[in-house]
Amino acid sequence: MYHTDQPNIKNMGNLFCCTQVDQSTVAIKEHFGKFDDVLTPGCHCLPWVFGYQIAGHLSLRVQQLDVKCETKTKDNVFVNVVASIQYRALSEKANDAFYRLSNTRSQIQAYVFDVIRGTVPKLNLDAAFEQKNDIAKAVEDELEKAMSHYGYEIVQTLIVDIEPDEHVKRAMNEINAGKHFFSYNMGNLFCCTQVDQSTVAIKEHFGKFDDVLTPGCHCLPWVFGYQIAGHLSLRVQQLDVKCETKTKDNVFVNVVASIQYRALSEKANDAFYRLSNTRSQIQAYVFDVIRGTVPKLNLDAAFEQKNDIAKAVEDELEKAMSHYGYEIVQTLIVDIEPDEHVKRAMNEINAAARLRMAATEKAEAEKILQIKRAEGEAESKYLSGLGIARQRQAIVDGLRDSVLGFSVNVPGTTAKDVMDMVLVTQYFDTMKEIGASSKSSAVFIPHGPGAVRDVASQIRDGLLQGSSAQH
C-alpha cells in the first residue's frame, strides 16, 4: 500500500531539498515527526535541514483483496465463501488512511468474516446460492460504513464462489440422480413415460414394434405388455472418418471426411431396428467411395477435385442410408494429407523450381549487361578510331604545310632535307616524353642522332615498296 524506500534519483532529490511524487500516489510530509501536509504527484521542495521529511507514500490505485471464509448454513452444511473486495484510498483523507490503520487488508478481512459468518448461517444452502448478491451487498454496506472513517472507499464487493464440502457436493449429485431415477420409475409405476425434446421413443408390445412416441408425456400401460425399447436422438450428429489410400501417381494420402447425418422421425423404426452400428456402417461406405475414387486421380487432381470427391461420398451415402431411416445433411472432405516424405519432396521441388527461375532471370540480366557493355565498348572504339584518324590527318596536313613553307623560305633545300629535320625533332620529343614519365611503357630503340637517318631510310624504303606494289 505504501512504502518508505526511495530510488536513488529520489535520494539525490532529497539531498538537494527536493522530492518527487509519482502519478496515482500521494506522499505524507512530516515536520519533526508530526504530520504537516499531503503532497500530490509532481516535484516538491522538502527542506530536510529544517526537519521536513517524507514519512511514506500511499497508492491511490484500486486494489483487490480476495477473502476465503469458512462457515455453515442453516441446514448444517459447511461452505467456503470467497469474497472479492475492491477498494482504494481517498486522496482527501490520505492522512487518515496512512496513520489510522496499521494493516488495512487484515482490517477489511475481519469485517468480511464478521458479515459472512453473521449472514450465511441464517440461510439454507439453496438460499445462500440464490441470495449471493444480497450477501455481497451486506458485506459492501458494512465495509463502506466502517472503512470510510479510515479514508478508504469500497469500490466493489463480489461473492465469487460458495463451495460446499466435497462430500456434500457428491451427496447432492447422488440425491439429484436419485430424484430423476425416482421420477422415471414412478412414471412407469403409474403407466406414464416422458420423451424429451429432439428425441423419439420406440414403443413395443410384448417385444414387437408398436409405435414411435414423440416428445411429451405418454400413457404406457406396462401391465398389458407395453414397454419402451429405447430412445432415438433426432439431432444432427457428426462422424469424422480418416481413410488411407493411394493416388494414380502412387502417392499415399490420408483423406479425412466429415459426415453430418440425422435420423428421420418418420422412419424412426427403420433407424432403430435395421442397423446395429450406424457409425460403422457410414464409415464403411466412406471407405468404399474414397478408395474407389482417389486412386483414379493424380495427387494434384485429388486436391483440385476435393468437392467432387465429397459429392460422390454424399451421393453414395444418401442412396444407401435413406433405406435405413437416416438423412445425410452434409459431407465435407476436410483434409487430404500426403505422406510426410512426399510433402517434404514437394516443397523441395517447388523451392528448386523457384531457384531455377531466379537463376534464369539473373543470367538474363547478366546477358543484357554484357550486351550493353559490348555495345558501349564498340561505340567507344569506333569513336576512338575516328579521333585517331583525324589526329593523323591533322599531323600529315601540318607536316605538308611545314615542308612547303620551309622549302619556300630556305632556297636550295629539298623535301628530303626537311623530312630529316622533322624526324630528328620528333625523335628528340619522343625521348623527352619517355624520360619525363616514370610509369610509361618504353620501347628501346637506337638513340644516337645517326639513327634518325636509318629510321628515315626505312620509312622511305617502305613508301617506295608500297608504291611499286600498287603499280
MARGUVEX-712676 format. One record per residue (C-alpha): residue in three letters; x, y, z. Coordinates in steps of 0.25 Angstrom, whole numbers, plus 2048, in hexadecimal, padded with zeros to 3 digits. Example, Ala and Ser with C-alpha at 12.3 -4.5 7.8 and 13.67 -1.06 7.14 Angstrom:
ALA8317EE81F SER8377FC81D 
***
This chain:
MET800800800 TYR80B80A804 HIS81A809805 THR82581280A ASP83180D802 GLN8348167F6 PRO83C8147E9 ASN84A81B7E8 ILE8458267E0 LYS83B82A7EB ASN8468297F5 MET84E8337ED GLY84283C7EC ASN84183B7FC LEU85083F7FC PHE84C84C7F5 CYS84084E7FD CYS8368497F2 THR82D83D7F1 GLN8258367E6 VAL8178307E8 ASP8138267DD GLN8058267D6 SER7FA81F7DD THR8018217EA VAL80282B7F6 ALA80D82E7FF ILE80C83080E LYS81483C813 GLU81883E821 HIS81F849829 PHE828843834 GLY81F836834 LYS81283E834 PHE80883D828 ASP80A84A820 ASP804848812 VAL7FF83E807 LEU8088407FB THR80183D7ED PRO8088387E1 GLY8148417DC CYS8208477E1 HIS82084E7EF CYS82A8567F7 LEU82E84E804 PRO83885680D TRP83C84A815 VAL84785381C PHE83B859823 GLY83584C828 TYR82C84981C GLN82B83A817 ILE82383080F ALA81C826819 GLY81781D80D HIS80F81C801 LEU8018187FF SER7FB8127F2 LEU7EE8177ED ARG7EC80B7E3 VAL7E18027E5 GLN7E67F57EC GLN7DF7E87ED LEU7DE7DE7F9 ASP7D97D07F8 VAL7D47CB805 LYS7D07BC807 CYS7C77BA813 GLU7C27AC818 THR7B47AC81F LYS7A87A3820 THR79A7A581A LYS78D7A4822 ASP78C79581D ASN799792823 VAL7A1792816 PHE7AF797817 VAL7B37A080C ASN7BF7A9807 VAL7BA7B6803 VAL7C47BE7FA ALA7C27CD7FA SER7CA7D77F1 ILE7CB7E57F7 GLN7D07F17EE TYR7D47FD7F6 ARG7DC80A7F5 ALA7E28157FE LEU7DC8237FD SER7E682E7FA GLU7DD838802 LYS7DF82E80E ALA7ED82A80C ASN7F182D81A ASP7E6824820 ALA7EA819816 PHE7F881A819 TYR7F881C828 ARG7EB81582E LEU7ED807829 SER7FA7FE82B ASN7F57F3821 THR7EA7F7818 ARG7E87E9812 SER7E77E281F GLN7DC7EC824 ILE7D47EA817 GLN7D57DB818 ALA7D07DC827 TYR7C47E3822 VAL7C17D9817 PHE7C27CE821 ASP7B97D582A VAL7AE7D7820 ILE7AE7CA819 ARG7AE7C2826 GLY7A37CA82A THR79A7C981E VAL79D7BB817 PRO7997B3824 LYS78B7B9823 LEU7897B3815 ASN7877A5810 LEU7917A1805 ASP7887A37FA ALA7847B17FF ALA7937B4801 PHE7957B17F2 GLU7897B97EE GLN78C7C57F7 LYS79A7C67F3 ASN7987D57EF ASP7917D87FC ILE79D7D3804 ALA7A77DB7FB LYS79E7E87FD ALA79E7E580D VAL7AD7E480D GLU7AF7F0804 ASP7A67F980D GLU7AD7F581A LEU7BB7F7813 GLU7B780580E LYS7B180981B ALA7BE804823 MET7C9808819 SER7C4816815 HIS7C981B823 TYR7D781681F GLY7D881D812 TYR7D4811809 GLU7C980F7FE ILE7C38017FB VAL7C28017EC GLN7BC7F37EA THR7B97E77F2 LEU7B67D97EB ILE7B37CC7F1 VAL7BB7C47E6 ASP7B97B67EC ILE7B17AE7F6 GLU7B77A07F7 PRO7B17957FF ASP7B978A805 GLU7BE77F7FB HIS7B5774802 VAL7A977D802 LYS7AB7807F3 ARG7AC7717F0 ALA79F76E7F8 MET7987797F2 ASN79B7737E4 GLU7977667E8 ILE78A76B7EE ASN7877727E1 ALA7897667D9 GLY78075E7E3 LYS7757687E1 HIS7767667D2 PHE7767577D3 PHE76A7587DD SER7637617D3 TYR7657587C8 ASN76174B7CF MET7557527D6 GLY7517567C8 ASN7527477C4 LEU74B7437D0 PHE73F74C7CC CYS73F7477BE CYS7457547B9 THR7527587B2 GLN7597647AD VAL7607677A0 ASP76A77279F GLN76B77D794 SER773779787 THR77076A78B VAL76775F788 ALA764753790 ILE76174578A LYS75573F790 GLU75472F790 HIS748726793 PHE74E719798 GLY75B71B791 LYS75471F784 PHE75572D77E ASP748735781 ASP74A74477F VAL75474F77F LEU75275978B THR754768788 PRO759772793 GLY75077379F CYS74876A7A9 HIS74275D7A4 CYS73A7527AA LEU7417457AB PRO73973A7B1 TRP7457317B5 VAL73B7277BB PHE7367247AD GLY7447217A8 TYR74772F7A3 GLN7557347A5 ILE76073E79F ALA76A736797 GLY773743796 HIS775751792 LEU77A757785 SER780765784 LEU77C76E778 ARG78777777A VAL79177976F GLN79E770772 GLN7AC77176C LEU7B5766769 ASP7C4768765 VAL7CA75D75C LYS7D975C759 CYS7DB75474D GLU7E9750747 THR7EA74D738 LYS7F375072C THR7F2759721 LYS7F5756712 ASP80375B713 ASN80675171E VAL80575B72A PHE7FF756737 VAL7F676073D ASN7ED761749 VAL7DF766745 VAL7D776C751 ALA7C876D74E SER7BD773758 ILE7AF76D757 GLN7A377475D TYR79776C75E ARG78A76A766 ALA77F760768 LEU771763761 SER76676376B GLU75C75E760 LYS76675275F ALA76A75076D ASN76674276E ASP77073F762 ALA77B747768 PHE779740776 TYR778731771 ARG77F730764 LEU78D734768 SER79572F773 ASN7A0739772 THR79D74576A ARG7AB74C76A SER7B273F766 GLN7A873E75A ILE7AB74C756 GLN7BA74A757 ALA7B973E74E TYR7B2746743 VAL7BC751744 PHE7C8748743 ASP7C2741737 VAL7BF74E72F ILE7CC755733 ARG7D574972F GLY7CD747722 THR7CF75671E VAL7DC75B723 PRO7E575071C LYS7DF75570F LEU7E5763711 ASN7F3769712 LEU7F777071F ASP7F577E719 ALA7E777A713 ALA7E3774720 PHE7E5782727 GLU7DE78971B GLN7D277F71B LYS7D077F72A ASN7C2783729 ASP7BF77971E ILE7C476E728 ALA7BB774733 LYS7AF774729 ALA7B2765725 VAL7B3761734 GLU7A6769737 ASP79E76372B GLU7A275472F LEU79F75673E GLU79175D73B LYS78D752732 ALA79274773C MET78D74D749 SER780752745 HIS77B744745 TYR77F743754 GLY778750758 TYR78375A758 GLU786767751 ILE79476B74C VAL79477A750 GLN7A277E74B THR7AE777746 LEU7BC77E747 ILE7CA77A743 VAL7D178274D ASP7DF77D74A ILE7E8776740 GLU7F5773747 PRO80176D73F ASP80C765746 GLU81676E74D HIS82176A744 VAL81876D738 LYS81577B73E ARG82477E740 ALA827779732 MET81C78272C ASN82178E734 GLU82F78C72F ILE82B78A721 ASN823797722 ALA82F79E728 ALA83979971D ALA82F79E712 ARG82F7AB718 LEU83E7AB71A ARG83F7A770B MET8367B3707 ALA83F7BC70F ALA84B7B7709 THR8457B96FB GLU8417C76FE LYS84F7CA704 ALA8567C46F7 GLU84D7CC6EE ALA8507D96F6 GLU85F7D66F5 LYS85E7D36E6 ILE8577E16E4 LEU8627E76EC GLN86D7E16E3 ILE8667E46D6 LYS8657F36DB ARG8737F36DF ALA8787ED6D2 GLU86F7F76CA GLY8768026D3 GLU8847FD6D0 ALA8817FC6C1 GLU87C80A6C1 SER88780F6C9 LYS8928086C0 TYR88B80E6B3 LEU88B81C6B9 SER89981A6BD GLY89D8156AF LEU8978216A9 GLY89F82A6B3 ILE8AC8236AF ALA8A98246A0 ARG8A68336A2 GLN8B28356AA ARG8BB82E6A0 GLN8B5836695 ALA8B884369C ILE8C683F69E VAL8C883B68F ASP8C284968C GLY8CB850695 LEU8D7849690 ARG8D484C682 ASP8D285B685 SER8DF85B68D VAL8E7855682 LEU8E185E677 GLY8E386A680 PHE8F2866683 SER8F5864674 VAL8F0871670 ASN8F787967B VAL90487267A PRO90987166C GLY911865668 THR90A85B672 THR90384F66D ALA8F7848673 LYS90183D678 ASP909847680 VAL8FC84C686 MET8F783E68A ASP90483A690 MET904847699 VAL8F584469D LEU8F98356A0 VAL90483A6A9 THR8FB8446B0 GLN8F18396B2 TYR8FB82F6B7 PHE9008396C2 ASP8F283C6C6 THR8EF82D6C8 MET8FC82B6D0 LYS8F78376D9 GLU8EA8316DB ILE8F08236DF GLY8F982A6E9 ALA8EE8336EF SER8E58276F3 SER8E981D6FD LYS8DE8136FA SER8DD8136EB SER8E08066E3 ALA8EC8096DA VAL8F28026CE PHE9018036CE ILE9068086C0 PRO91380D6BB HIS91481A6C2 GLY9208216BB PRO91E82C6B1 GLY9238246A6 ALA91781A6A8 VAL90E8246A3 ARG913823695 ASP911814696 VAL90381669A ALA90182068F SER907816685 GLN8FE80B68A ILE8F1814688 ARG8F581867A ASP8F8809676 GLY8EB80567B LEU8E3810674 LEU8EB80D667 GLN8E87FE668 GLY8D980166B SER8D980A65E SER8DF7FF655 ALA8D67F565B GLN8CA7FD656 HIS8D07FF648 
***
